[in-house]
Amino acid sequence: MFCPQCGETDEELIDGVCKSCFLKDLVLAEIPDEIEITICAHCESRLFRGKWQELEISDEEIILNTLKQHLRVNKNASNVEVSVEILLSRGANIECLIHIKADVFGQIIQQDHNLNVKIIRTVCPQCSKFASGYYEAVIQMRADKRVLDEEEINEIDSLILEKIDKMSVKNKMAYISQRSTLKKGVDYYVGSYKVAQKLVNTLKDHFGGMIKESPRLMGRDKSAGKDLYRVWISLRIPYFRVYDFVRYENLFGQIISIDGKKIVIKDLNTLNQISIQWRDYNKLETIAKKENVKKAIVTAKTPNFIQVLHPDTYEPVDIDINPKFANIQIGSEVPVILIEGNVYIL
């Protein structure tokens, strides 16, 4: 048998021609003259395989990943290596040279192909939602039986801003599309329901309180075949604050700390600390504020009691001693609270 192209008779034929002629006419891969890459004009994320992705890779890698979807490698090629060299970038077009290297029947073949990359700039769905003011949840910050004060609102704003800044690095739906100040509190319109849940949990960990969710049907996504809801999440922080005074069942106590899981109070008689779960919040009655704390002078001290002057009437008052009062000296000034005619040393 002989090669019909060169007449060679000493080589094995491949697809009807000798190896030399086969390799001379070989095309390692079929490459299109042009490919398109769709980029979000706002966040620079890429539309890749039908999904928007934030790809932290070089332009060459992006082009190569996109090209691989259109690349048809010769069936006889093995150990194929493909690389991209950007020659010129002009506006929405990038001129590239594609280098292909492969092993074909034991011989290394290298070929170059010209490629034009067309950049299509549009807006990804998430950036479109942000621009349109889209939101999935509303956080309603309120206080029980009172109005949020300026200090609390500033704290809420700071906590939300700090948390949003951290989450937005990985989640483009972590944004506040609107903030509304009302008579009794503040509303925050949040891009994502899941983000809103994390924000509310952060606020509850800081202020304590009770969360209530109210979903509302807003329509139906026909393409996905599911109902669309917006959720109003109410966080109502307590009437009292840290260092205020409360009645809990048969004892009087001072609020020591508040977090998302519990309220810690100090028994004014024993000075022992007690943890109260939020489910028992309604059992707490505020009886004095931290601003009601006064000063009293210690006039006498025995193993059984400490005597102080009443801060209002200046009459001597005997208070049962507590081991924790051991270091109090006669003549010193101590903080006290007046509750139902009784004086408690703090």
C-alpha positions in Angstrom: 0.0 0.0 0.0 1.2 3.5 -0.7 0.2 7.0 0.3 -2.0 8.6 -2.4 -0.6 12.1 -1.5 3.1 11.6 -1.4 3.6 8.0 -2.8 5.3 6.8 0.4 5.2 3.0 0.7 7.1 2.4 3.9 4.7 3.9 6.4 1.4 2.6 7.9 -1.6 4.4 6.6 -3.8 6.5 8.9 -7.2 7.4 7.5 -5.9 6.4 4.0 -2.7 8.5 4.1 0.8 8.0 5.6 1.6 9.4 9.0 3.6 12.3 7.7 0.8 13.5 5.4 -1.8 12.9 8.2 0.2 15.0 10.7 0.8 17.7 8.1 -2.9 18.2 7.5 -4.0 17.6 11.1 -6.1 20.1 12.9 -5.7 19.6 16.6 -8.9 21.3 17.5 -11.8 23.1 15.9 -12.0 26.6 17.4 -14.6 29.2 16.6 -13.5 32.6 15.2 -15.3 34.4 17.9 -16.8 33.7 21.4 -18.9 35.9 23.7 -18.4 36.6 27.4 -21.2 38.2 29.3 -20.2 40.4 32.2 -22.3 42.4 34.7 -21.5 46.1 34.3 -22.0 46.7 38.0 -20.3 43.9 39.9 -18.1 42.3 37.1 -19.5 38.8 37.7 -19.6 36.5 34.7 -22.4 34.5 33.1 -20.8 31.0 32.9 -22.8 27.9 32.0 -26.1 29.7 32.6 -25.1 30.9 36.1 -23.8 34.3 37.3 -20.5 33.8 39.1 -17.9 36.0 40.7 -14.8 34.5 39.3 -11.6 35.6 41.0 -9.4 34.6 38.1 -7.5 36.3 35.3 -9.0 37.4 32.0 -7.0 34.6 30.3 -8.5 32.0 32.5 -12.0 33.3 31.9 -11.5 33.2 28.2 -10.0 29.7 28.4 -12.9 28.4 30.5 -15.4 29.9 28.1 -13.5 28.6 25.0 -13.5 25.0 26.4 -17.3 25.0 26.0 -16.8 25.4 22.2 -13.6 23.5 21.7 -13.7 20.2 19.7 -10.4 18.4 20.1 -9.2 15.9 17.5 -9.9 12.3 18.6 -6.3 11.3 18.0 -4.8 13.9 20.3 -3.8 13.2 23.8 -2.2 15.2 26.6 -3.8 18.3 25.2 -2.6 21.7 26.5 -4.5 24.9 25.7 -3.3 28.4 26.6 -4.5 31.9 25.8 -2.4 34.9 24.9 -4.1 38.3 24.8 -2.8 40.3 21.9 -5.0 43.4 21.9 -8.0 44.7 23.9 -10.2 47.3 22.2 -13.4 48.3 23.9 -15.8 45.3 23.7 -13.4 43.2 21.7 -10.3 41.2 22.8 -8.0 39.8 20.1 -6.3 36.5 21.3 -4.0 33.9 20.1 -4.9 30.3 21.2 -1.9 28.0 21.7 -2.7 24.2 21.4 -0.2 21.5 22.1 -0.9 17.7 22.0 0.6 14.3 21.5 -0.5 12.6 18.3 0.8 9.1 17.7 3.9 9.8 19.7 4.7 13.2 18.1 4.3 16.5 19.8 2.2 18.9 17.6 1.7 22.6 18.4 -0.7 24.9 16.6 -1.9 28.5 17.0 -5.4 29.9 16.3 -6.7 33.5 16.2 -9.7 34.2 18.4 -11.8 37.3 18.9 -13.6 37.6 22.2 -16.7 39.8 22.3 -17.5 41.3 25.7 -21.3 41.8 26.3 -22.0 44.0 29.3 -25.4 43.7 31.0 -26.8 43.7 34.5 -27.0 40.5 36.5 -30.3 39.6 38.3 -29.0 40.5 41.7 -27.6 43.9 40.7 -30.9 44.5 38.9 -32.8 43.8 42.1 -30.6 46.1 44.1 -31.0 48.9 41.5 -34.8 48.5 41.6 -35.0 48.6 45.4 -36.0 44.9 45.6 -36.4 43.4 49.1 -37.5 40.1 50.5 -37.9 41.1 54.2 -38.5 44.1 56.4 -36.9 44.3 59.9 -39.2 46.2 62.3 -37.2 47.4 65.3 -39.5 48.3 68.2 -39.3 48.6 72.0 -41.9 47.2 74.4 -44.3 49.8 75.9 -41.9 52.7 74.9 -40.2 54.4 72.0 -36.7 53.6 70.9 -34.3 56.4 72.0 -31.6 58.0 69.8 -28.8 56.0 71.4 -30.5 52.7 70.7 -31.2 53.7 67.1 -27.6 54.6 66.6 -26.5 51.3 68.0 -28.9 49.4 65.8 -27.7 51.3 62.7 -24.1 50.6 63.6 -24.7 46.8 64.2 -26.6 46.5 60.9 -24.0 48.4 58.9 -21.1 46.3 60.3 -22.9 43.0 59.7 -24.0 44.1 56.2 -20.4 45.1 55.3 -19.2 41.6 56.2 -21.9 39.6 54.5 -21.9 41.7 51.3 -18.4 40.4 50.5 -19.9 37.0 49.6 -23.6 37.8 49.2 -24.7 40.5 46.8 -28.2 40.3 48.3 -26.9 41.6 51.6 -28.0 45.2 51.3 -30.5 47.6 52.8 -32.7 49.0 50.1 -34.6 51.4 52.3 -34.6 52.7 55.9 -37.7 54.3 57.4 -37.9 56.1 60.7 -41.4 55.8 62.3 -42.8 57.2 65.6 -42.2 53.9 67.5 -39.1 52.6 65.8 -37.2 52.0 62.6 -37.9 49.7 59.6 -35.1 48.2 57.4 -35.9 46.8 54.0 -33.4 43.9 53.3 -32.6 42.4 49.9 -32.5 38.8 51.2 -34.8 37.1 53.8 -31.8 34.9 55.0 -29.7 38.0 55.4 -32.5 39.7 57.4 -32.7 36.6 59.7 -29.0 36.9 60.4 -29.3 40.7 61.1 -32.2 40.1 63.5 -30.3 37.4 65.3 -27.3 39.8 65.7 -29.6 42.5 67.1 -31.3 40.1 69.4 -27.9 38.9 70.8 -27.1 42.5 71.6 -30.5 43.9 72.8 -32.4 40.8 73.7 -36.1 40.8 73.0 -38.7 38.8 71.1 -38.9 38.0 67.4 -42.1 37.6 65.4 -42.3 36.8 61.7 -45.3 37.7 59.5 -45.0 36.4 55.9 -47.2 38.0 53.2 -48.0 36.5 49.8 -46.8 39.0 47.1 -47.4 36.9 43.9 -46.2 33.8 42.1 -43.1 33.1 40.1 -44.5 31.3 37.1 -41.1 30.2 35.8 -40.2 28.5 39.1 -43.7 27.5 39.9 -43.7 28.8 43.5 -45.4 31.5 45.5 -43.4 34.7 46.3 -43.5 36.0 49.9 -42.1 39.0 51.7 -41.5 38.6 55.4 -41.9 41.2 58.1 -39.7 40.4 61.0 -40.4 42.2 64.2 -37.8 42.4 67.0 -39.3 44.0 70.1 -36.7 44.8 72.7 -37.6 44.9 76.4 -39.0 47.9 78.3 -36.2 47.7 80.8 -32.5 48.1 80.3 -29.3 46.9 81.9 -29.1 48.1 85.6 -32.8 48.8 85.8 -34.8 47.1 88.6 -37.5 44.5 88.3 -39.8 42.3 90.3 -39.7 38.6 89.4 -42.2 36.5 91.2 -41.4 37.1 94.9 -38.1 38.8 94.7 -36.7 42.2 93.7 -33.6 42.3 91.4 -31.4 44.4 89.3 -30.8 43.7 85.6 -27.1 42.7 85.2 -27.0 41.6 81.6 -29.3 41.0 78.6 -28.6 38.8 75.5 -30.5 36.8 72.9 -31.0 33.8 75.3 -31.5 35.1 78.8 -31.9 38.0 81.2 -29.6 37.9 84.2 -30.8 39.7 87.4 -29.1 40.1 90.8 -31.4 39.4 93.8 -31.3 42.6 95.9 -31.5 40.6 99.2 -29.0 37.8 98.6 -27.0 39.4 95.8 -27.1 36.0 94.0 -27.6 36.1 90.2 -30.5 34.4 88.5 -30.9 33.7 84.8 -34.4 34.1 83.3 -35.4 32.8 79.9 -37.2 35.1 77.4 -40.3 32.9 77.6 -40.7 34.2 81.1 -40.3 37.9 80.0 -43.9 38.7 80.9 -43.3 37.7 84.5 -40.9 40.6 84.9 -42.2 43.9 86.1 -40.1 47.1 86.0 -40.2 48.8 89.4 -37.3 51.3 89.2 -34.9 52.7 86.6 -31.1 52.9 86.9 -31.5 56.7 87.2 -33.3 56.2 90.5 -30.1 54.9 92.3 -29.1 57.2 95.1 -26.2 57.6 97.6 -26.3 56.9 101.3 -23.8 57.3 104.2 -22.8 54.3 106.3 -23.2 55.3 110.0 -22.7 52.0 111.8 -21.7 48.4 111.2 -22.1 45.3 113.3 -21.8 41.5 112.6 -25.6 41.4 111.9 -26.4 44.7 110.1 -25.2 47.8 108.4 -26.8 51.2 109.3 -27.1 53.9 106.6 -28.9 57.2 106.5 -32.0 57.2 104.4 -31.1 59.3 101.3 -34.3 61.3 101.4 -35.3 61.5 105.2 -31.8 61.1 106.6 -33.2 58.7 109.3 -31.0 55.7 110.3 -32.0 52.5 108.5 -30.7 49.1 109.5 -30.0 46.6 106.7 -29.2 42.9 107.2 -25.5 42.4 106.5 -24.3 40.3 103.6 -20.8 38.7 103.4 -20.3 40.7 100.2 -20.6 43.9 102.3 -17.6 43.0 104.5 -15.3 45.7 103.0 -17.8 48.6 103.5 -16.4 51.1 106.0 -18.3 53.4 108.4 -18.4 56.8 106.9 -18.3 55.6 103.3 -20.9 56.4 100.7 -22.7 53.5 99.1 -25.2 53.3 96.2 -28.7 52.3 97.2 -32.2 51.9 95.7 -35.5 52.6 97.4 -38.2 50.0 96.6 -41.6 49.9 98.3 -40.2 51.7 101.4 -37.1 49.5 101.7 -33.5 50.5 101.2 -31.2 48.1 99.3 -27.5 48.4 99.1 -26.2 47.7 95.7 
